[in-house]
């Protein structure tokens, strides 16, 4: 009988809230995974009900709807141990590499039928507490089947630097504390949706934005925040240089669109600076998702001068190229992979700090946007080089057109979601073949897996261990005869076996040690694990079905 291929995750992928790049990338990944449909089943083990309604709503909108009988299951995270022990999963994929890869690996090794690959993705990497998350990756529970995907070459370099420095600083031998496999796996875009507009439609869109046909429209799209994306002031200064060098003001127009907080003064400062410089400037705050494509299609050149380590990939750069725009971008982070310099756009020299000692010490004590701002304000996109790049495209409509066409072709070939999903399927299959020692992994704990019973051993009077004699109570006997009822809390269902209560009370009709009762239960009840037997026994003591006694009939 052919074994079915099951894909699992701990994440909903669809998240409500602001249309940030991470949320968009995760949602589109899942949408296109389900469209390509390479697996027999998809299991989501969710922490709570918070993400489930949004996931259900979004799944209903996928074309075709993926709600085929039994093929998509939304389950509680508490069901995970039992599910891993019953079915052999092909892989688990996580939408972020920060939170769950390490504890999931520990649970998999101890309970799963198969050592399936665990893969996860990078988004932002520069928050101070992420250092601790990557330390958890260095563990005896990590296997060659576990992989963290850096979305760009620079993300891969950062991951390798994290692991290298942590291993050195904590003196962790590589053989005993392996790191996950690191691979470059870029994000993608929906190239069938993001397309250039026909000339007549482009003219209509520009008229709506108040941009004349003769004007070169430079577009910035993304979070309008100097603290978490890029400082746009250097772009205004570069355009000021162009005008000082002879460019006509009416020949250019700058549009900045994207997420902006109402309480943030930065958008107002940009508007005021542009007005004082006499630069034609429009600000479009939080445009609806349906409006995004129209804004891209109205523009002539896309500009993104990321200077902040919080930015890792650059999804808007791909979106702009899919819409047929040439790109002027900082030679920074993932942009190095996305812009084919001199073919589909121009990369601008960027200078960063050589040392950051004070910020390194301060970062764990501050908010992320604060230390990101301190880092970004020491990272300079060359204003003269930026002005030169903008000037070249301003003066050459044919160059803009040819670069835009080249960028569109490259996105279709290398960054379209169906192709990216195919790469993921190949990676999951490849990781399945990595050699692991299954038996050794079963008894290996993660160093950061807190042993609660040991750490908090001083809290109770004594431990309910194997040697404690137990006896059925009057309540237990009444429940066994159907004369009384138990109260069972929903969250406990995966861990208790109510169907074993009769047998447990019967076993304790005379004094019996807890260890002996557990042994007998496991023998008598089909598919009962030792963990379930112990939980059922201790719960029965709590609910007054059993009670400790001073003697035991056991030898």
KAZIJO-V163357 format. One record per residue. RES is the residue in one small letter. PHI is phi in degrees with one decimal (999 if undefined). OMEGA is omega in degrees with one decimal (* if undefined). Layout:
# KAZIJO-V163357
res->[RES & RES]
phi->[PHI & PHI]
omega->[OMEGA & OMEGA]
This chain:
# KAZIJO-V163357
res->[x & x & x & x & x & x & x & x & x & x & x & x & x & x & x & x & x & x & x & x & x & x & x & x & x & x & x & x & x & x & x & x & x & x & x & x & x & x & x & x & x & x & x & x & x & x & x & x & x & x & x & x & x & x & x & x & x & x & x & x & x & x & x & x & x & x & x & x & x & x & x & x & x & x & x & x & x & x & x & x & x & x & x & x & x & x & x & x & x & x & x & x & x & x & x & x & x & x & x & x & x & x & x & x & x & x & x & x & x & x & x & x & x & x & x & x & x & x & x & x & x & x & x & x & x & x & x & x & x & x & x & x & x & x & x & x & x & x & x & x & x & x & x & x & x & x & x & x & x & x & x & x & x & x & x & x & x & x & x & x & x & x & x & x & x & x & x & x & x & x & x & x & x & x & x & x & x & x & x & x & x & x & x & x & x & x & x & x & x & x & x & x & x & x & x & x & x & x & x & x & x & x & x & x & x & x & x & x & x & x & x & x & x & x & x & x & x & x & x & x & x & x & x & x & x & x & x & x & x & x & x & x & x & x & x & x & x & x & x & x & x & x & x & x & x & x & x & x & x & x & x & x & x & x & x & x & x & x & x & x & x & x & x & x & x & x & x & x & x & x & x & x & x & x & x & x & x & x & x & x & x & x & x & x & x & x & x & x & x & x & x & x & x & x & x & x & x & x & x & x & x & x & x & x & x & x & x & x & x & x & x & x & x & x & x & x & x & x & x & x & x & x & x & x & x & x & x & x & x & x & x & x & x & x & x & x & x & x & x & x & x & x & x & x & x & x & x & x & x & x & x & x & x & x & x & x & x & x & x & x & x & x & x & x & x & x & x & x & x & x & x & x & x & x & x & x & x & x & x & x & x & x & x & x & x & x & x & x & x & x & x & x & x & x & x & x & x & x & x & x & x & x & x & x & x & x & x & x & x & x & x & x & x & x & x & x & x & x & x & x & x & x & x & x & x & x & x & x & x & x & x & x & x & x & x & x & x & x & x & x & x & x & x & x & x & x & x & x & x & x & x & x & x & x & x & x & x & x & x & x & x & x & x & x & x & x & x & x & x & x & x & x & x & x & x & x & x & x & x & x & x & x & x & x & x & x & x & x & x & x & x & x & x & x & x & x & x & x & x & x & x & x & x & x & x & x & x & x & x & x & x & x & x & x & x & x & x & x & x & x & x & x & x & x & x & x & x & x & x & x & x & x & x & x & x & x & x & x & x & x & x & x & x & x & x & x & x & x & x & x & x & x & x & x & x]
phi->[999 & -69.5 & -77.1 & -75.3 & -95.5 & -113.7 & -101.1 & -125.9 & -155.9 & -102.6 & -119.8 & -80.9 & 67.2 & -87.5 & -126.7 & -77.0 & 119.7 & -59.6 & -78.7 & -83.6 & -58.8 & -61.8 & -63.9 & -64.8 & -64.0 & -64.8 & -64.3 & -70.3 & -56.0 & -66.3 & -58.0 & -77.4 & -61.0 & -71.5 & -66.0 & -71.8 & 53.2 & -86.4 & -120.6 & -80.9 & -153.5 & -132.1 & -111.3 & -114.3 & -101.8 & -98.9 & -69.4 & -159.4 & -80.4 & -57.9 & -91.1 & -67.1 & -59.5 & -66.3 & -63.1 & -61.4 & -62.8 & -68.9 & -63.3 & -65.1 & -91.1 & -68.2 & -111.5 & -79.8 & -57.6 & -89.2 & -78.5 & -90.0 & -51.4 & 76.4 & -91.0 & -124.5 & -123.8 & -102.5 & -125.9 & -77.3 & -61.0 & -70.6 & -81.7 & -60.4 & -58.4 & -65.7 & -63.3 & -65.2 & -80.3 & -107.3 & -131.4 & -89.3 & -79.5 & -77.6 & -168.1 & -122.5 & -125.1 & -113.7 & -78.5 & -152.6 & -88.8 & -84.5 & -93.2 & -109.5 & -55.9 & -67.1 & -65.1 & -64.8 & -61.8 & -63.4 & -67.6 & -57.5 & -61.8 & -82.1 & -124.1 & -79.1 & -63.7 & -130.7 & -85.1 & -79.1 & -64.4 & -115.7 & -117.3 & -151.2 & -120.9 & -87.2 & -126.1 & -68.6 & -120.8 & -103.1 & -75.3 & -60.7 & -76.2 & -65.9 & -54.3 & -68.9 & -63.0 & -72.0 & -63.8 & -64.3 & -65.6 & -82.3 & -154.1 & -61.9 & -85.1 & -78.2 & -125.3 & -67.3 & -92.3 & -103.6 & -142.7 & -105.3 & -95.0 & -82.4 & -75.7 & -146.1 & -61.2 & -69.6 & -66.5 & -61.0 & -60.9 & -66.1 & -59.5 & -62.6 & -68.7 & -54.7 & -64.0 & -63.3 & -71.8 & -63.3 & -63.3 & -68.9 & -70.4 & -98.4 & 53.6 & -104.1 & -61.7 & -61.8 & -66.2 & -89.0 & -128.5 & -69.6 & -97.0 & -64.4 & -62.3 & -116.0 & -132.4 & -85.9 & -136.3 & -68.6 & -78.6 & -134.3 & -135.6 & -87.8 & -69.2 & -76.6 & -92.4 & -85.2 & -137.6 & -63.9 & -89.0 & -59.2 & -53.3 & -66.4 & -67.0 & -59.3 & -63.0 & -64.9 & -64.3 & -66.8 & -62.6 & -60.9 & -87.3 & 73.6 & -115.1 & -72.7 & -61.6 & -82.5 & -86.4 & -87.8 & -92.4 & -91.7 & -118.1 & -113.5 & -133.3 & 152.8 & -66.0 & -88.7 & -153.3 & -72.5 & -91.5 & -134.5 & -140.4 & -161.0 & -91.0 & -86.3 & -55.9 & -58.3 & -66.7 & -62.3 & -68.0 & -65.9 & -67.3 & -61.7 & -59.6 & -58.8 & -66.4 & -63.8 & -89.5 & 118.9 & -68.1 & -77.9 & -56.7 & -72.9 & -85.4 & -139.4 & -149.5 & -104.6 & -116.4 & -113.8 & -132.4 & 143.9 & -71.5 & -147.3 & -80.1 & -62.8 & -83.9 & -81.9 & -82.0 & -60.8 & -57.8 & -66.4 & -63.3 & -62.5 & -61.3 & -67.0 & -65.6 & -60.3 & -65.0 & -68.0 & -87.6 & 73.2 & -92.7 & -62.1 & -145.9 & -127.9 & -118.7 & -117.7 & -89.0 & 47.7 & -65.0 & -59.6 & -56.8 & -66.3 & -85.1 & -56.2 & -59.8 & -64.8 & -67.6 & -56.9 & -67.8 & -83.1 & -87.2 & -113.0 & -139.8 & -99.4 & -126.0 & -144.6 & -111.9 & -54.0 & -137.5 & -121.1 & -65.7 & -65.0 & -80.0 & -118.9 & -117.9 & 112.4 & -61.4 & -65.1 & -63.7 & -66.9 & -60.1 & -62.9 & -67.2 & -61.6 & -82.5 & 86.0 & -99.3 & -69.6 & -122.6 & -110.4 & -139.9 & -66.9 & -80.0 & -151.6 & 40.3 & -70.1 & -58.6 & -58.7 & -82.4 & -90.8 & -107.5 & -79.7 & -58.6 & 72.8 & -109.5 & -108.5 & 171.1 & -134.2 & -96.3 & -109.4 & -51.7 & -130.5 & -112.0 & -117.2 & -71.2 & -81.6 & -139.0 & -137.7 & -56.0 & -66.0 & -65.6 & -57.2 & -75.5 & -82.6 & -53.3 & -66.1 & -101.0 & -126.7 & -71.6 & -58.2 & -67.5 & -74.5 & -75.7 & -64.2 & -63.2 & -62.5 & -70.9 & -66.7 & -77.0 & -107.6 & -115.6 & -113.8 & -80.6 & -57.0 & -63.9 & -60.2 & -67.7 & -65.5 & -61.7 & -64.0 & -63.8 & -64.2 & -63.6 & -59.4 & -76.0 & -60.0 & -88.0 & -134.8 & -58.1 & -65.6 & -66.6 & -59.4 & -66.1 & -67.9 & -66.3 & -61.8 & -66.8 & -65.4 & -64.0 & -60.5 & -62.4 & -68.1 & -62.5 & -60.4 & -79.7 & -115.6 & -129.6 & -83.9 & -55.9 & -56.4 & -67.7 & -65.2 & -61.1 & -59.6 & -64.6 & -65.4 & -60.5 & -62.8 & -65.2 & -60.2 & -64.7 & -64.2 & -64.2 & -57.8 & -88.2 & -66.1 & -78.8 & -135.3 & -97.4 & -58.9 & -68.6 & -64.5 & -68.2 & -59.8 & -101.9 & -97.8 & -96.4 & -74.3 & -59.1 & -98.9 & -78.2 & -68.4 & -80.9 & -59.3 & -61.2 & -78.4 & -63.1 & -104.8 & -61.6 & -79.4 & -69.8 & -79.8 & -61.9 & -154.7 & -92.5 & -86.7 & -104.1 & -60.9 & -89.1 & -77.1 & -73.1 & -129.2 & -140.5 & -65.8 & -93.9 & -61.8 & -63.9 & -60.4 & -65.9 & -66.1 & -64.6 & -64.5 & -86.7 & 78.9 & -95.5 & -148.5 & -126.3 & -98.5 & -108.0 & -116.2 & -85.7 & -56.9 & -65.3 & -85.5 & -54.8 & -67.8 & -108.5 & -111.0 & -120.9 & -61.7 & -67.8 & -98.3 & -63.3 & -56.6 & -66.0 & -64.9 & -65.8 & -61.8 & -60.8 & -96.5 & -64.1 & -120.9 & -56.1 & -145.2 & -71.0 & -59.7 & -63.6 & -67.4 & -63.1 & -63.8 & -57.4 & -66.2 & -60.4 & -61.2 & -71.6 & -88.0 & -106.1 & -59.8 & 62.5 & -84.4 & -88.2 & -64.7 & -61.7 & -65.3 & -63.7 & -65.5 & -62.7 & -63.3 & -64.7 & -66.7 & -64.6 & -63.4 & -66.3 & -61.7 & -89.7 & 67.4 & -89.7 & -129.4 & -142.8 & -63.7 & -132.1 & -83.4 & -133.2 & -146.2 & -79.5 & -74.6 & -66.0]
omega->[-178.1 & 176.9 & -179.2 & 179.3 & -177.3 & 176.1 & -179.1 & 176.8 & 173.0 & -170.1 & 177.4 & -178.7 & 175.3 & -179.3 & 173.2 & 177.2 & -176.6 & -178.1 & 178.2 & -176.3 & -179.2 & -179.2 & -179.7 & -178.6 & -180.0 & -179.5 & -179.0 & 175.2 & -177.4 & 179.8 & -177.4 & 173.0 & -179.2 & 175.3 & 179.3 & 171.6 & -178.7 & -175.4 & 178.5 & -178.8 & -179.1 & -178.3 & 177.0 & 177.9 & -170.5 & -174.7 & -179.3 & -176.1 & -174.0 & -176.7 & -172.3 & -179.5 & 179.7 & 177.7 & 178.7 & -178.6 & -178.1 & 178.9 & 178.0 & -177.1 & 178.5 & -179.2 & 0.3 & 179.2 & -173.6 & -176.8 & 174.2 & -172.4 & 173.7 & -173.9 & 173.1 & -178.5 & 173.4 & -171.1 & 176.1 & 176.3 & -179.7 & 176.6 & -171.9 & -178.3 & -179.2 & -179.5 & -179.5 & -179.6 & -176.7 & -173.7 & -179.7 & -179.6 & 178.0 & 179.2 & 168.0 & -179.7 & -177.6 & -174.6 & 177.6 & -176.2 & -169.7 & -164.4 & -161.6 & -174.8 & -175.4 & 178.8 & 176.7 & 177.8 & 178.7 & 178.9 & 177.8 & -176.2 & -176.3 & -168.0 & -169.9 & 173.9 & -176.2 & 174.4 & -177.0 & 174.7 & 170.6 & 179.0 & 179.3 & -168.9 & 172.5 & 165.9 & 172.8 & -177.7 & -162.6 & 177.0 & -169.2 & -176.1 & 178.3 & 176.0 & -179.3 & 179.3 & -179.4 & 173.0 & 178.5 & 178.8 & -179.3 & -170.2 & 173.2 & 179.7 & 177.7 & -177.0 & 175.2 & 175.5 & -179.5 & -172.1 & 169.5 & -176.8 & 170.6 & -174.4 & 179.3 & 176.3 & -179.5 & 174.9 & 176.5 & 178.4 & 179.5 & 178.1 & -179.5 & 177.7 & 175.0 & -175.1 & -178.5 & -176.8 & 179.3 & 179.8 & 179.3 & -174.0 & 179.5 & 178.6 & -177.9 & 179.1 & -176.1 & -178.1 & -178.0 & -178.0 & -176.6 & 173.5 & 173.7 & 168.9 & 177.6 & 179.4 & 172.1 & 177.2 & -175.1 & 169.4 & -179.7 & 175.0 & 176.4 & -175.8 & 177.2 & 178.6 & -178.5 & -176.3 & 173.7 & 178.0 & 171.5 & -175.6 & -177.9 & 179.0 & 178.3 & 179.8 & 179.2 & -179.3 & 179.6 & 178.7 & 177.7 & -179.1 & 180.0 & -179.1 & -176.5 & -179.2 & -176.3 & -174.8 & 172.7 & -177.6 & 173.3 & -175.3 & 167.5 & -179.1 & 179.4 & 174.8 & 179.1 & -173.9 & 176.8 & -176.8 & -172.6 & -179.6 & 179.6 & 173.2 & -176.6 & -179.6 & 177.6 & 176.2 & 175.9 & 179.4 & 177.9 & 177.1 & 175.2 & 176.4 & -179.9 & -179.7 & 177.8 & 179.3 & 173.1 & 178.3 & 179.6 & -179.6 & -176.2 & -179.9 & -177.4 & 178.3 & 179.3 & 175.7 & 173.8 & -176.9 & 176.4 & -176.9 & 175.2 & 178.2 & -178.3 & -177.1 & -178.4 & -178.8 & -173.6 & 178.1 & 178.3 & 178.5 & 177.1 & -178.8 & -179.5 & 179.4 & 178.7 & 179.5 & -178.8 & 178.3 & -178.5 & -179.7 & 173.4 & -170.5 & 175.2 & 178.3 & 178.8 & -175.6 & 174.1 & 177.8 & 176.3 & -178.2 & -179.5 & -178.2 & -174.0 & -177.7 & -178.2 & 178.0 & 175.5 & -174.1 & 180.0 & -173.3 & 176.9 & -177.8 & 175.6 & -178.3 & 174.8 & -176.6 & 179.1 & -179.9 & -168.9 & -178.1 & 175.7 & 175.7 & -175.6 & -172.3 & -179.4 & -176.1 & -178.2 & 177.6 & 176.8 & -179.8 & -179.7 & 179.6 & 176.1 & 178.2 & 174.0 & -178.4 & 166.8 & -174.0 & 166.8 & -173.5 & 174.0 & 176.0 & -166.9 & 175.2 & -176.5 & 179.0 & 179.9 & 179.4 & -166.2 & -176.7 & 175.6 & -171.5 & 179.3 & 175.6 & -179.0 & -179.0 & -176.3 & 174.5 & -173.9 & -178.8 & -179.4 & -177.6 & 179.3 & -178.3 & 177.2 & 178.5 & -176.7 & -169.9 & -176.9 & 179.8 & 178.2 & -179.2 & -175.0 & -171.1 & -178.9 & -177.3 & -175.0 & 171.9 & -178.4 & -178.2 & 179.9 & -178.6 & 172.9 & 177.5 & 179.7 & 178.0 & -175.6 & -178.6 & 170.9 & 179.3 & -170.5 & 167.7 & -174.1 & -179.8 & 177.3 & 179.8 & 177.5 & 178.1 & 179.0 & -179.8 & 178.7 & 179.8 & 178.8 & -177.7 & 176.3 & -174.0 & -171.0 & 178.0 & 179.7 & 177.8 & 177.1 & -177.4 & -177.2 & 176.9 & 178.2 & 178.5 & 178.8 & 178.3 & 178.1 & 179.9 & -177.7 & 177.6 & 179.6 & -175.8 & -168.6 & -170.7 & 176.1 & -172.0 & 179.3 & 177.7 & 178.7 & 178.4 & 177.7 & 178.1 & 178.7 & 179.4 & 177.1 & 179.9 & 179.6 & 178.4 & 179.8 & -178.4 & 177.9 & -174.8 & 179.2 & -176.0 & 176.4 & 176.6 & -172.9 & -174.5 & 178.6 & -178.5 & -176.2 & -175.6 & -177.1 & 178.0 & 171.1 & -177.4 & -179.1 & 174.4 & -172.7 & 175.9 & -171.4 & -176.3 & -179.8 & -177.0 & -175.9 & -178.1 & -179.2 & -177.5 & -178.6 & 176.4 & 177.6 & -179.3 & 173.8 & -176.1 & -173.4 & -173.1 & -177.1 & 177.4 & -178.8 & -179.8 & 178.1 & 179.2 & 175.5 & 178.8 & 178.6 & 179.3 & 179.0 & 178.0 & 179.0 & 179.4 & -178.9 & -178.6 & -179.7 & -176.2 & 175.7 & 173.1 & -176.7 & 179.0 & -170.9 & -175.0 & -176.9 & -171.4 & -179.3 & -172.1 & -179.4 & 174.0 & -180.0 & 179.8 & 179.7 & -174.7 & 179.6 & -178.1 & -179.5 & 179.5 & 177.6 & 179.7 & -176.0 & 176.4 & 168.0 & -177.2 & 179.2 & 179.2 & -179.0 & -179.4 & 179.6 & 178.4 & 178.5 & 179.3 & -178.4 & 179.4 & -179.3 & 178.0 & -169.6 & -172.2 & -178.5 & 173.4 & 179.5 & 177.1 & 178.1 & 178.5 & 178.4 & 179.9 & 179.2 & 180.0 & 179.7 & -179.6 & -176.9 & 176.5 & 179.4 & 175.0 & -179.5 & -176.4 & 175.9 & 172.1 & 175.2 & 175.5 & 174.8 & 178.1 & -175.0 & -175.0 & -179.9 & 174.8 & -177.6 & 178.2 & *]
